[in-house]
C-alpha cells in the first residue's frame, strides 16, 4: 500500500508510481500539455510541487499552478537543448 500525505482538505497519495493531484492542478498541467512531463519526474519531485500548490491559500493557488507549469516548460526546454549536446559526438568509445 502506498504512503499517504494529507494536505488540507485534499489528500495527496503516492501509490506505486502515481502521485494523485487535486483535479484543478492536474487539469491545468494537462491543458498546458505538460502532464506527461510532470509524470516523468520522480515521485518526490511530483509530491513536492503538488504540496507547494496545496500549501497556498485559495487566492494564491492559481499563481502557484501557473508557476509550476512555467517551471515544467522551462525544464523541458533545458532538456531539449541539452539532448543534442550529449548525442552530437555519436557513439562514445
VENNOR-V993474 format. One record per backbone hydrogen bond with DSSP energy under -0.5 kcal/mol. CO is the residue of the C=O (numbers start at 1). NH is the residue of the N-H. If there is no record, write none. Layout:
((CO	NH) (CO	NH))
//
This chain:
((3	14) (5	7) (5	12) (6	8) (7	10) (9	11) (10	7) (12	5) (13	15) (13	20) (14	3) (14	16) (15	17) (15	18) (18	15) (18	20) (22	26) (23	27) (24	28) (25	29) (26	30) (27	31) (28	32) (29	34) (29	35) (30	33) (34	38) (35	39) (36	40) (38	41) (42	45) (42	46) (43	47) (44	48) (45	49) (46	50) (47	51) (48	52) (49	53) (50	54) (51	55) (53	56) (57	60) (57	61) (58	62) (60	64) (61	65) (62	66) (63	67) (64	68) (65	69) (66	70) (67	71) (68	72) (69	73) (70	74) (71	75) (72	76) (73	77) (74	78) (75	79) (76	80) (77	81) (78	82) (79	83) (80	84) (81	85) (82	86) (83	87) (84	88) (87	90))
//
